Amino acid sequence: MNMNVATIICWSALLAIASRYAIWYISTFRKALRIEASTLLPSVRIYTPRYSPLIYVISPYIAPLFKYLPFGWGKWMRYAVRDGTWQHKGTLPRKELGSDVYWLLGPGGPQLWVGDADLISEITHRWKDFPKPVMYYTQLQLFGENVLTAEGPLWQFHRKITVRSFNPKNNSLVFTESQEQAKGMVLSWSKESRPASAITVDDLETSVTKLALHIISAAGFGHQMQWHGQETPKVTFAESLKTFVDEIWLLMILPAWFLKFSPSAHLRRVHKAPDIFANHVQQAINETRSENNTQRKNDLLSNMINSDGISHGSDKGGLSDPEITSNVFIFTLAGHETTATTIQTALVLLAVHPELQQWIHEELDVIYGGKPEGEGLVYESDYPKMRRVMALMLETLRLFPSISGIPKWTSDNHQAAQYNGQPFDIPPDTSIVLDVVAVHRNPRYWGEDAHVFRPSRWLMDETYEPPTNSVSHSKHHANMLCPRKGAFIVFSDGHRDCLGKGFAQAEFCAVIATLLKDCSIELVPPQGSARSDAVWSALCQNAWKALDDRRNMTSFKMYGKVPVRFVPRGSEWRRR
């Protein structure tokens, strides 16, 4: 009898859950479909729930099966599949719907996809009307509110303080530290700083991710991390930081109780990582406050604590220690992985394009020319000369962005907008995705070769006059292309543009310059291969396939593996 009662209770509970889900599915779907009858924009009906973790995980694996459904019933899955915009490179809605702006209508409510530069610019600059959907960022509030997860007046408060941390002095520190860490990375590959033979790197991702983590650690909060096994007092910090950022996704998807009591020692370490990280940051905060304020550092943490006019714990409105820790966490998470992926991608692209590598070498030879052997580059005088290196970064980010889409929403209000001169209404509680991939590859803004990797497109001559409604993305470099507002948004745009843009650009340029000063990077041919076009073509084909293998996790990462090697200039396997 008791068993029967338990069975009835279980089935009743399952039925209640299923009924509730069915009601939600039908009601939100019907709400979304109301737009279909009232909008002039094209729309696509989808049948999978928006933001379902299960669908997010399995959609890439089940999507290929939908193309076998008769009568085109499965076409909608091309729009609903995870990273779909990357798979079709933003071209599908233009070809099928004839529009850069369209609706996805399905369970969970309507979603507006925007690949039009003018509308993107309008949305990003009307930040009060189109806020960030902070409810999707709660998992990043491990230590409290921060500049990424906050919105409204709270965001303005965080932004006011944190923006002061990213300044020219910090960029100069980044530029110097990046050179030192890049040299350390090369030394970790070889005992000699200028190797006489080729150095093969089978896992470039691991190396550049570690490099970026070292840079953000030093320039972010003054902790030097080592490459060559020297023991330092900071080694415990380094280990905790690496564990924390490497396994953040586990903290985001698994409940704390599961990690804490897991039979896996690794998962238990992951559970402890945030506390260890917070303790180290708190120690750094205390050390910074105890130092003489006349001897201010230029790292992000010191700048945050010592911001002009801000006194911790006073009525002047300083950040609390948990808020400082939370912002340090966000700077670390956002700053190291995105830049690492960009550096990794750019290096592989240079290996595929030896002629572009020579083009970069020509610029570096001029910049390094006349400097004593071993002398590094200076941010104030040398960074503005690195126009080609900056063009390499911008073009890499245009075709291989570190984010595939930027989320916005309408909150509780109707919003009016325009597309191609035609007004349309956006209902309350509407999800909006600014389609980075689509707008970055749109021929309307980038020409007929929009899908071609061509860094020189960013270099203008001295007569260049930026057009109206354009914006510069490299203000330290003269005569650079200024794209249409909203056409290049990898650093976002408007009031919520990326705080660390200058940090990332200084880091990228310094790393590329250091790695390529005396070396070339090339694809690794099979041992004993003849120098033939067939072998080279096969290597490039594999590299392009790896470059295309990208997925959204904590960032839009490259998952393909491309072994490369660094060789002294002039000894390349495939001479230019």
ROVO-281704 format. One record per residue (C-alpha): residue in one letter; chain; x, y, z. Coordinates in nm, 2 decimals, decimal comma. Layout:
# residues N
KOLZA rest kette u v w
KOLZA A A X Y Z
...
END
This chain:
# residues 576
KOLZA rest kette u v w
KOLZA M A 0,00 0,00 0,00
KOLZA N A 0,28 0,24 0,09
KOLZA M A 0,45 0,16 -0,23
KOLZA N A 0,13 0,24 -0,43
KOLZA V A 0,10 0,57 -0,25
KOLZA A A 0,46 0,66 -0,32
KOLZA T A 0,41 0,56 -0,69
KOLZA I A 0,10 0,78 -0,71
KOLZA I A 0,28 1,07 -0,55
KOLZA C A 0,57 1,04 -0,79
KOLZA W A 0,35 1,02 -1,10
KOLZA S A 0,14 1,31 -0,97
KOLZA A A 0,45 1,52 -0,93
KOLZA L A 0,58 1,43 -1,27
KOLZA L A 0,24 1,51 -1,42
KOLZA A A 0,23 1,84 -1,25
KOLZA I A 0,58 1,93 -1,37
KOLZA A A 0,49 1,82 -1,73
KOLZA S A 0,16 2,02 -1,72
KOLZA R A 0,33 2,33 -1,59
KOLZA Y A 0,60 2,30 -1,86
KOLZA A A 0,33 2,25 -2,13
KOLZA I A 0,14 2,55 -2,01
KOLZA W A 0,46 2,76 -2,02
KOLZA Y A 0,55 2,63 -2,36
KOLZA I A 0,22 2,70 -2,52
KOLZA S A 0,16 3,04 -2,36
KOLZA T A 0,50 3,18 -2,44
KOLZA F A 0,49 3,04 -2,79
KOLZA R A 0,14 3,21 -2,85
KOLZA K A 0,28 3,53 -2,71
KOLZA A A 0,57 3,52 -2,95
KOLZA L A 0,35 3,44 -3,25
KOLZA R A 0,14 3,75 -3,20
KOLZA I A 0,43 3,95 -3,34
KOLZA E A 0,40 3,76 -3,66
KOLZA A A 0,07 3,93 -3,75
KOLZA S A 0,18 4,28 -3,66
KOLZA T A 0,54 4,32 -3,78
KOLZA L A 0,68 4,41 -4,12
KOLZA L A 1,01 4,23 -4,03
KOLZA P A 1,06 3,87 -4,15
KOLZA S A 1,03 3,60 -3,88
KOLZA V A 1,12 3,24 -3,83
KOLZA R A 0,92 3,00 -3,61
KOLZA I A 1,14 2,78 -3,39
KOLZA Y A 1,02 2,50 -3,16
KOLZA T A 1,30 2,46 -2,91
KOLZA P A 1,29 2,66 -2,58
KOLZA R A 1,51 2,97 -2,58
KOLZA Y A 1,80 2,95 -2,32
KOLZA S A 1,73 2,58 -2,24
KOLZA P A 2,06 2,44 -2,11
KOLZA L A 1,98 2,09 -2,26
KOLZA I A 1,90 2,23 -2,60
KOLZA Y A 2,22 2,45 -2,58
KOLZA V A 2,43 2,14 -2,53
KOLZA I A 2,26 1,89 -2,77
KOLZA S A 2,15 2,12 -3,05
KOLZA P A 2,48 2,10 -3,25
KOLZA Y A 2,45 1,72 -3,25
KOLZA I A 2,09 1,69 -3,34
KOLZA A A 2,07 1,97 -3,59
KOLZA P A 2,22 1,77 -3,88
KOLZA L A 1,93 1,52 -3,85
KOLZA F A 1,67 1,79 -3,92
KOLZA K A 1,78 1,84 -4,28
KOLZA Y A 1,64 1,50 -4,36
KOLZA L A 1,29 1,59 -4,26
KOLZA P A 1,05 1,62 -4,56
KOLZA F A 0,90 1,94 -4,69
KOLZA G A 1,16 2,16 -4,54
KOLZA W A 1,02 2,10 -4,19
KOLZA G A 1,36 2,11 -4,03
KOLZA K A 1,49 2,44 -4,18
KOLZA W A 1,41 2,63 -3,86
KOLZA M A 1,68 2,44 -3,67
KOLZA R A 1,95 2,63 -3,87
KOLZA Y A 1,84 2,94 -3,68
KOLZA A A 1,79 2,78 -3,34
KOLZA V A 2,11 2,57 -3,32
KOLZA R A 2,38 2,68 -3,09
KOLZA D A 2,64 2,91 -3,26
KOLZA G A 2,42 2,90 -3,57
KOLZA T A 2,52 3,25 -3,68
KOLZA W A 2,88 3,13 -3,69
KOLZA Q A 2,80 2,82 -3,89
KOLZA H A 2,65 3,02 -4,17
KOLZA K A 2,87 3,33 -4,10
KOLZA G A 2,57 3,56 -4,08
KOLZA T A 2,46 3,50 -4,44
KOLZA L A 2,15 3,28 -4,39
KOLZA P A 1,90 3,56 -4,30
KOLZA R A 2,02 3,78 -4,58
KOLZA K A 1,98 3,50 -4,84
KOLZA E A 1,66 3,34 -4,71
KOLZA L A 1,48 3,63 -4,55
KOLZA G A 1,64 3,92 -4,74
KOLZA S A 1,69 4,11 -4,42
KOLZA D A 1,96 4,19 -4,16
KOLZA V A 1,70 4,22 -3,89
KOLZA Y A 1,45 3,94 -3,81
KOLZA W A 1,25 3,77 -3,54
KOLZA L A 1,29 3,42 -3,40
KOLZA L A 0,95 3,33 -3,25
KOLZA G A 0,92 3,03 -3,02
KOLZA P A 0,87 2,90 -2,67
KOLZA G A 1,03 3,14 -2,42
KOLZA G A 0,91 3,45 -2,61
KOLZA P A 1,02 3,65 -2,91
KOLZA Q A 1,39 3,72 -2,99
KOLZA L A 1,50 4,00 -3,22
KOLZA W A 1,83 3,94 -3,41
KOLZA V A 2,00 4,25 -3,54
KOLZA G A 2,28 4,25 -3,80
KOLZA D A 2,22 4,61 -3,92
KOLZA A A 2,48 4,86 -3,82
KOLZA D A 2,25 5,16 -3,78
KOLZA L A 2,00 4,97 -3,56
KOLZA I A 2,29 4,82 -3,36
KOLZA S A 2,43 5,17 -3,30
KOLZA E A 2,08 5,30 -3,20
KOLZA I A 2,03 5,01 -2,95
KOLZA T A 2,37 5,05 -2,79
KOLZA H A 2,34 5,42 -2,75
KOLZA R A 1,99 5,40 -2,60
KOLZA W A 2,13 5,20 -2,31
KOLZA K A 1,85 5,30 -2,08
KOLZA D A 1,59 5,17 -2,32
KOLZA F A 1,78 4,86 -2,41
KOLZA P A 1,96 4,74 -2,10
KOLZA K A 2,18 4,43 -2,06
KOLZA P A 1,97 4,13 -1,94
KOLZA V A 2,15 4,10 -1,61
KOLZA M A 1,93 3,81 -1,50
KOLZA Y A 2,15 3,59 -1,72
KOLZA Y A 2,47 3,70 -1,55
KOLZA T A 2,38 3,61 -1,19
KOLZA Q A 2,63 3,32 -1,20
KOLZA L A 2,91 3,57 -1,24
KOLZA Q A 2,82 3,74 -0,91
KOLZA L A 3,03 3,49 -0,71
KOLZA F A 3,16 3,77 -0,49
KOLZA G A 2,89 4,04 -0,54
KOLZA E A 2,80 4,30 -0,80
KOLZA N A 3,05 4,41 -1,06
KOLZA V A 3,06 4,63 -1,37
KOLZA L A 2,95 4,34 -1,59
KOLZA T A 2,65 4,22 -1,40
KOLZA A A 2,52 4,55 -1,27
KOLZA E A 2,27 4,77 -1,46
KOLZA G A 2,11 5,12 -1,42
KOLZA P A 2,25 5,35 -1,14
KOLZA L A 2,44 5,06 -0,98
KOLZA W A 2,63 5,00 -1,31
KOLZA Q A 2,70 5,38 -1,34
KOLZA F A 2,85 5,36 -0,99
KOLZA H A 3,07 5,07 -1,08
KOLZA R A 3,17 5,21 -1,42
KOLZA K A 3,26 5,55 -1,27
KOLZA I A 3,52 5,38 -1,04
KOLZA T A 3,65 5,10 -1,26
KOLZA V A 3,69 5,31 -1,57
KOLZA R A 3,97 5,50 -1,39
KOLZA S A 4,17 5,19 -1,36
KOLZA F A 4,21 5,16 -1,73
KOLZA N A 4,43 5,45 -1,82
KOLZA P A 4,75 5,52 -2,02
KOLZA K A 4,98 5,44 -1,73
KOLZA N A 4,81 5,10 -1,69
KOLZA N A 4,83 5,04 -2,07
KOLZA S A 5,21 5,12 -2,05
KOLZA L A 5,24 4,86 -1,77
KOLZA V A 5,05 4,61 -1,98
KOLZA F A 5,28 4,68 -2,28
KOLZA T A 5,60 4,63 -2,08
KOLZA E A 5,47 4,33 -1,89
KOLZA S A 5,34 4,16 -2,21
KOLZA Q A 5,69 4,18 -2,36
KOLZA E A 5,85 4,02 -2,06
KOLZA Q A 5,59 3,75 -2,03
KOLZA A A 5,61 3,67 -2,40
KOLZA K A 5,99 3,63 -2,36
KOLZA G A 5,92 3,40 -2,07
KOLZA M A 5,69 3,19 -2,28
KOLZA V A 5,96 3,15 -2,54
KOLZA L A 6,21 3,05 -2,27
KOLZA S A 5,96 2,79 -2,14
KOLZA W A 5,97 2,64 -2,49
KOLZA S A 6,35 2,66 -2,51
KOLZA K A 6,63 2,73 -2,27
KOLZA E A 6,77 2,99 -2,51
KOLZA S A 6,59 3,32 -2,57
KOLZA R A 6,69 3,32 -2,94
KOLZA P A 6,66 2,96 -3,05
KOLZA A A 6,90 2,83 -3,31
KOLZA S A 6,65 2,57 -3,43
KOLZA A A 6,28 2,54 -3,47
KOLZA I A 6,06 2,53 -3,16
KOLZA T A 5,74 2,32 -3,22
KOLZA V A 5,44 2,41 -3,01
KOLZA D A 5,17 2,14 -3,03
KOLZA D A 4,93 2,32 -2,80
KOLZA L A 4,93 2,69 -2,88
KOLZA E A 4,61 2,75 -2,69
KOLZA T A 4,75 2,63 -2,36
KOLZA S A 5,06 2,85 -2,40
KOLZA V A 4,88 3,17 -2,50
KOLZA T A 4,61 3,13 -2,24
KOLZA K A 4,87 3,09 -1,97
KOLZA L A 5,05 3,40 -2,12
KOLZA A A 4,73 3,61 -2,10
KOLZA L A 4,67 3,49 -1,74
KOLZA H A 5,02 3,59 -1,64
KOLZA I A 4,97 3,94 -1,80
KOLZA I A 4,64 4,01 -1,63
KOLZA S A 4,78 3,88 -1,30
KOLZA A A 5,07 4,13 -1,31
KOLZA A A 4,91 4,43 -1,48
KOLZA G A 4,58 4,36 -1,31
KOLZA F A 4,68 4,32 -0,95
KOLZA G A 5,06 4,32 -0,92
KOLZA H A 5,12 3,94 -0,89
KOLZA Q A 5,41 3,82 -1,10
KOLZA M A 5,36 3,46 -1,23
KOLZA Q A 5,66 3,26 -1,34
KOLZA W A 5,73 3,04 -1,65
KOLZA H A 6,05 2,86 -1,57
KOLZA G A 5,97 2,69 -1,24
KOLZA Q A 6,12 2,95 -1,01
KOLZA E A 5,94 2,92 -0,67
KOLZA T A 5,80 3,25 -0,55
KOLZA P A 5,57 3,35 -0,26
KOLZA K A 5,29 3,39 -0,52
KOLZA V A 5,29 3,03 -0,64
KOLZA T A 4,99 2,94 -0,43
KOLZA F A 4,81 3,24 -0,57
KOLZA A A 4,90 3,14 -0,93
KOLZA E A 4,77 2,79 -0,88
KOLZA S A 4,44 2,91 -0,73
KOLZA L A 4,39 3,16 -1,00
KOLZA K A 4,46 2,91 -1,28
KOLZA T A 4,22 2,65 -1,12
KOLZA F A 3,96 2,92 -1,07
KOLZA V A 3,95 3,06 -1,43
KOLZA D A 4,00 2,72 -1,60
KOLZA E A 3,71 2,56 -1,42
KOLZA I A 3,47 2,86 -1,39
KOLZA W A 3,22 2,68 -1,61
KOLZA L A 3,19 2,40 -1,35
KOLZA L A 3,10 2,66 -1,09
KOLZA M A 2,84 2,81 -1,33
KOLZA I A 2,66 2,48 -1,41
KOLZA L A 2,70 2,26 -1,10
KOLZA P A 2,54 2,34 -0,76
KOLZA A A 2,78 2,43 -0,48
KOLZA W A 2,66 2,13 -0,26
KOLZA F A 2,75 1,89 -0,54
KOLZA L A 3,10 2,03 -0,58
KOLZA K A 3,16 2,04 -0,20
KOLZA F A 3,06 1,68 -0,13
KOLZA S A 3,17 1,53 -0,46
KOLZA P A 3,38 1,21 -0,45
KOLZA S A 3,61 1,38 -0,70
KOLZA A A 3,90 1,55 -0,54
KOLZA H A 3,92 1,78 -0,84
KOLZA L A 3,56 1,90 -0,80
KOLZA R A 3,62 1,96 -0,43
KOLZA R A 3,92 2,18 -0,53
KOLZA V A 3,70 2,37 -0,77
KOLZA H A 3,45 2,43 -0,49
KOLZA K A 3,73 2,58 -0,27
KOLZA A A 3,89 2,79 -0,56
KOLZA P A 3,66 3,10 -0,52
KOLZA D A 3,74 3,12 -0,15
KOLZA I A 4,11 3,08 -0,21
KOLZA F A 4,09 3,34 -0,49
KOLZA A A 3,90 3,59 -0,27
KOLZA N A 4,15 3,54 0,02
KOLZA H A 4,44 3,63 -0,21
KOLZA V A 4,26 3,93 -0,35
KOLZA Q A 4,17 4,05 0,00
KOLZA Q A 4,54 4,01 0,10
KOLZA A A 4,64 4,22 -0,21
KOLZA I A 4,38 4,48 -0,12
KOLZA N A 4,51 4,51 0,24
KOLZA E A 4,87 4,53 0,12
KOLZA T A 4,78 4,80 -0,13
KOLZA R A 4,59 5,01 0,13
KOLZA S A 4,89 4,98 0,37
KOLZA E A 5,13 5,11 0,12
KOLZA N A 5,23 5,48 0,10
KOLZA N A 4,98 5,64 -0,14
KOLZA T A 5,26 5,85 -0,28
KOLZA Q A 5,40 5,53 -0,42
KOLZA R A 5,10 5,43 -0,63
KOLZA K A 5,12 5,14 -0,86
KOLZA N A 4,96 5,13 -1,20
KOLZA D A 4,79 4,79 -1,19
KOLZA L A 4,41 4,77 -1,20
KOLZA L A 4,37 4,68 -0,84
KOLZA S A 4,57 4,97 -0,71
KOLZA N A 4,40 5,21 -0,94
KOLZA M A 4,06 5,09 -0,83
KOLZA I A 4,15 5,13 -0,46
KOLZA N A 4,32 5,47 -0,51
KOLZA S A 4,08 5,63 -0,75
KOLZA D A 4,08 6,00 -0,71
KOLZA G A 3,82 6,13 -0,47
KOLZA I A 3,71 5,78 -0,36
KOLZA S A 3,78 5,66 -0,01
KOLZA H A 3,69 5,31 0,09
KOLZA G A 3,41 5,27 0,33
KOLZA S A 3,34 5,65 0,34
KOLZA D A 3,03 5,84 0,23
KOLZA K A 3,21 5,94 -0,09
KOLZA G A 3,10 5,60 -0,23
KOLZA G A 3,39 5,36 -0,26
KOLZA L A 3,35 5,00 -0,36
KOLZA S A 3,33 4,75 -0,09
KOLZA D A 3,60 4,49 -0,06
KOLZA P A 3,36 4,21 -0,21
KOLZA E A 3,28 4,45 -0,50
KOLZA I A 3,65 4,51 -0,56
KOLZA T A 3,71 4,13 -0,55
KOLZA S A 3,41 4,08 -0,79
KOLZA N A 3,55 4,33 -1,04
KOLZA V A 3,90 4,18 -1,02
KOLZA F A 3,73 3,84 -1,10
KOLZA I A 3,55 3,99 -1,40
KOLZA F A 3,86 4,16 -1,53
KOLZA T A 4,05 3,83 -1,50
KOLZA L A 3,78 3,62 -1,66
KOLZA A A 3,70 3,85 -1,94
KOLZA G A 4,05 3,99 -2,00
KOLZA H A 4,26 3,67 -2,03
KOLZA E A 4,05 3,43 -2,23
KOLZA T A 3,92 3,67 -2,50
KOLZA T A 4,27 3,81 -2,57
KOLZA A A 4,43 3,47 -2,56
KOLZA T A 4,19 3,34 -2,83
KOLZA T A 4,26 3,65 -3,04
KOLZA I A 4,64 3,60 -3,01
KOLZA Q A 4,61 3,23 -3,09
KOLZA T A 4,39 3,30 -3,39
KOLZA A A 4,62 3,57 -3,53
KOLZA L A 4,93 3,35 -3,50
KOLZA V A 4,76 3,07 -3,69
KOLZA L A 4,65 3,32 -3,96
KOLZA L A 5,00 3,45 -3,99
KOLZA A A 5,13 3,09 -4,03
KOLZA V A 4,88 3,04 -4,31
KOLZA H A 4,97 3,37 -4,47
KOLZA P A 5,35 3,40 -4,49
KOLZA E A 5,32 3,70 -4,71
KOLZA L A 5,13 3,89 -4,44
KOLZA Q A 5,39 3,78 -4,19
KOLZA Q A 5,66 3,94 -4,40
KOLZA W A 5,44 4,25 -4,41
KOLZA I A 5,44 4,25 -4,03
KOLZA H A 5,82 4,19 -4,01
KOLZA E A 5,88 4,49 -4,23
KOLZA E A 5,71 4,72 -3,98
KOLZA L A 5,88 4,55 -3,68
KOLZA D A 6,22 4,60 -3,84
KOLZA V A 6,16 4,97 -3,86
KOLZA I A 6,04 5,00 -3,50
KOLZA Y A 6,32 4,79 -3,36
KOLZA G A 6,58 4,94 -3,59
KOLZA G A 6,84 5,14 -3,40
KOLZA K A 6,76 5,00 -3,06
KOLZA P A 7,04 4,83 -2,87
KOLZA E A 7,02 4,45 -2,86
KOLZA G A 6,78 4,34 -2,59
KOLZA E A 6,61 4,67 -2,55
KOLZA G A 6,23 4,65 -2,54
KOLZA L A 5,97 4,86 -2,69
KOLZA V A 5,83 5,17 -2,52
KOLZA Y A 5,45 5,22 -2,51
KOLZA E A 5,45 5,60 -2,55
KOLZA S A 5,68 5,61 -2,85
KOLZA D A 5,67 5,27 -3,02
KOLZA Y A 5,30 5,16 -2,98
KOLZA P A 5,16 5,43 -3,21
KOLZA K A 5,40 5,31 -3,48
KOLZA M A 5,25 4,96 -3,48
KOLZA R A 4,98 5,02 -3,74
KOLZA R A 5,01 4,69 -3,92
KOLZA V A 5,01 4,49 -3,60
KOLZA M A 4,70 4,68 -3,49
KOLZA A A 4,54 4,61 -3,83
KOLZA L A 4,62 4,24 -3,78
KOLZA M A 4,43 4,25 -3,45
KOLZA L A 4,13 4,43 -3,58
KOLZA E A 4,10 4,21 -3,89
KOLZA T A 4,13 3,90 -3,68
KOLZA L A 3,86 4,02 -3,45
KOLZA R A 3,64 4,12 -3,74
KOLZA L A 3,64 3,77 -3,90
KOLZA F A 3,70 3,57 -3,58
KOLZA P A 3,53 3,77 -3,30
KOLZA S A 3,58 3,68 -2,93
KOLZA I A 3,20 3,71 -2,89
KOLZA S A 2,94 3,60 -3,14
KOLZA G A 2,65 3,81 -3,01
KOLZA I A 2,57 4,08 -2,76
KOLZA P A 2,25 4,04 -2,55
KOLZA K A 2,01 4,32 -2,48
KOLZA W A 1,64 4,33 -2,39
KOLZA T A 1,35 4,58 -2,36
KOLZA S A 1,28 4,52 -1,99
KOLZA D A 0,92 4,61 -1,91
KOLZA N A 0,86 4,87 -2,18
KOLZA H A 0,76 4,89 -2,54
KOLZA Q A 1,04 5,04 -2,75
KOLZA A A 1,02 5,20 -3,09
KOLZA A A 1,30 5,15 -3,34
KOLZA Q A 1,38 5,19 -3,71
KOLZA Y A 1,52 4,96 -3,98
KOLZA N A 1,58 5,09 -4,33
KOLZA G A 1,38 5,40 -4,25
KOLZA Q A 1,07 5,20 -4,14
KOLZA P A 0,96 5,22 -3,78
KOLZA F A 0,86 4,91 -3,59
KOLZA D A 0,77 4,82 -3,23
KOLZA I A 0,96 4,60 -2,99
KOLZA P A 0,73 4,46 -2,72
KOLZA P A 0,83 4,44 -2,35
KOLZA D A 1,04 4,15 -2,23
KOLZA T A 1,19 4,10 -2,57
KOLZA S A 1,53 3,94 -2,60
KOLZA I A 1,76 4,11 -2,85
KOLZA V A 2,08 3,97 -2,99
KOLZA L A 2,33 4,21 -3,17
KOLZA D A 2,47 3,97 -3,43
KOLZA V A 2,85 4,03 -3,42
KOLZA V A 2,93 3,77 -3,68
KOLZA A A 2,67 3,89 -3,93
KOLZA V A 2,75 4,26 -3,91
KOLZA H A 3,13 4,20 -3,92
KOLZA R A 3,09 4,01 -4,25
KOLZA N A 2,83 4,22 -4,41
KOLZA P A 2,93 4,34 -4,76
KOLZA R A 2,73 4,66 -4,71
KOLZA Y A 2,99 4,78 -4,46
KOLZA W A 3,31 4,58 -4,56
KOLZA G A 3,29 4,54 -4,94
KOLZA E A 3,25 4,24 -5,16
KOLZA D A 3,56 4,08 -5,00
KOLZA A A 3,40 4,09 -4,65
KOLZA H A 3,47 3,72 -4,59
KOLZA V A 3,84 3,76 -4,69
KOLZA F A 4,11 3,80 -4,43
KOLZA R A 4,28 4,13 -4,54
KOLZA P A 4,44 4,33 -4,26
KOLZA S A 4,55 4,60 -4,50
KOLZA R A 4,18 4,72 -4,53
KOLZA W A 4,24 4,90 -4,20
KOLZA L A 4,53 5,11 -4,33
KOLZA M A 4,44 5,44 -4,49
KOLZA D A 4,67 5,71 -4,63
KOLZA E A 4,74 6,06 -4,50
KOLZA T A 4,45 6,21 -4,70
KOLZA Y A 4,19 5,99 -4,54
KOLZA E A 3,90 6,17 -4,38
KOLZA P A 3,68 5,95 -4,16
KOLZA P A 3,32 5,97 -4,29
KOLZA T A 3,04 6,09 -4,08
KOLZA N A 2,87 5,84 -3,86
KOLZA S A 3,19 5,64 -3,82
KOLZA V A 3,41 5,56 -3,52
KOLZA S A 3,78 5,49 -3,46
KOLZA H A 3,88 5,16 -3,30
KOLZA S A 4,25 5,24 -3,27
KOLZA K A 4,29 5,60 -3,16
KOLZA H A 4,66 5,58 -3,09
KOLZA H A 4,74 5,49 -3,45
KOLZA A A 4,72 5,74 -3,73
KOLZA N A 4,52 5,70 -4,06
KOLZA M A 4,33 5,39 -3,96
KOLZA L A 3,99 5,29 -4,11
KOLZA C A 3,70 5,42 -3,92
KOLZA P A 3,41 5,18 -3,98
KOLZA R A 3,04 5,28 -3,97
KOLZA K A 2,91 5,30 -3,62
KOLZA G A 2,76 4,96 -3,53
KOLZA A A 2,96 4,78 -3,80
KOLZA F A 3,24 4,66 -3,57
KOLZA I A 3,12 4,57 -3,22
KOLZA V A 3,35 4,31 -3,08
KOLZA F A 3,43 4,56 -2,81
KOLZA S A 3,06 4,64 -2,79
KOLZA D A 2,96 5,01 -2,84
KOLZA G A 2,79 5,30 -2,68
KOLZA H A 2,79 5,35 -2,30
KOLZA R A 2,87 4,99 -2,23
KOLZA D A 3,17 4,95 -2,45
KOLZA C A 3,46 4,74 -2,33
KOLZA L A 3,66 4,89 -2,05
KOLZA G A 3,96 4,68 -2,13
KOLZA K A 3,99 4,77 -2,50
KOLZA G A 4,31 4,96 -2,46
KOLZA F A 4,45 4,70 -2,23
KOLZA A A 4,38 4,42 -2,48
KOLZA Q A 4,52 4,62 -2,77
KOLZA A A 4,84 4,70 -2,59
KOLZA E A 4,88 4,34 -2,49
KOLZA F A 4,82 4,20 -2,84
KOLZA C A 5,07 4,43 -3,01
KOLZA A A 5,34 4,37 -2,75
KOLZA V A 5,31 4,00 -2,77
KOLZA I A 5,30 3,98 -3,15
KOLZA A A 5,60 4,21 -3,17
KOLZA T A 5,80 4,01 -2,92
KOLZA L A 5,73 3,67 -3,08
KOLZA L A 5,80 3,78 -3,44
KOLZA K A 6,10 4,01 -3,38
KOLZA D A 6,35 3,74 -3,46
KOLZA C A 6,13 3,45 -3,56
KOLZA S A 5,87 3,34 -3,81
KOLZA I A 5,57 3,12 -3,72
KOLZA E A 5,48 2,84 -3,96
KOLZA L A 5,26 2,54 -3,99
KOLZA V A 5,43 2,21 -3,90
KOLZA P A 5,48 1,99 -4,21
KOLZA P A 5,49 1,61 -4,18
KOLZA Q A 5,84 1,49 -4,10
KOLZA G A 6,05 1,46 -4,41
KOLZA S A 5,79 1,62 -4,63
KOLZA A A 5,91 1,78 -4,96
KOLZA R A 5,84 2,14 -5,01
KOLZA S A 5,55 2,09 -5,24
KOLZA D A 5,23 2,29 -5,31
KOLZA A A 5,02 1,98 -5,23
KOLZA V A 5,17 1,95 -4,88
KOLZA W A 5,13 2,32 -4,82
KOLZA S A 4,77 2,31 -4,94
KOLZA A A 4,68 2,02 -4,71
KOLZA L A 4,84 2,21 -4,41
KOLZA C A 4,64 2,52 -4,48
KOLZA Q A 4,32 2,33 -4,53
KOLZA N A 4,36 2,17 -4,19
KOLZA A A 4,45 2,50 -4,03
KOLZA W A 4,14 2,67 -4,18
KOLZA K A 3,92 2,38 -4,05
KOLZA A A 4,06 2,43 -3,70
KOLZA L A 4,01 2,81 -3,72
KOLZA D A 3,65 2,75 -3,80
KOLZA D A 3,60 2,52 -3,50
KOLZA R A 3,46 2,77 -3,25
KOLZA R A 3,21 2,74 -2,97
KOLZA N A 3,05 2,96 -2,71
KOLZA M A 3,15 2,88 -2,35
KOLZA T A 3,27 3,15 -2,12
KOLZA S A 3,38 3,32 -2,45
KOLZA F A 3,37 3,24 -2,82
KOLZA K A 3,68 3,02 -2,82
KOLZA M A 3,87 2,84 -3,09
KOLZA Y A 3,87 2,47 -3,02
KOLZA G A 4,06 2,35 -3,32
KOLZA K A 4,42 2,25 -3,27
KOLZA V A 4,70 2,37 -3,50
KOLZA P A 5,06 2,27 -3,43
KOLZA V A 5,29 2,55 -3,52
KOLZA R A 5,66 2,61 -3,49
KOLZA F A 5,88 2,92 -3,44
KOLZA V A 6,19 2,93 -3,66
KOLZA P A 6,46 3,19 -3,71
KOLZA R A 6,37 3,43 -3,98
KOLZA G A 6,51 3,32 -4,31
KOLZA S A 6,49 2,95 -4,23
KOLZA E A 6,12 2,89 -4,30
KOLZA W A 6,01 2,56 -4,44
KOLZA R A 5,81 2,74 -4,71
KOLZA R A 6,01 3,05 -4,81
KOLZA R A 5,82 3,35 -4,90
END
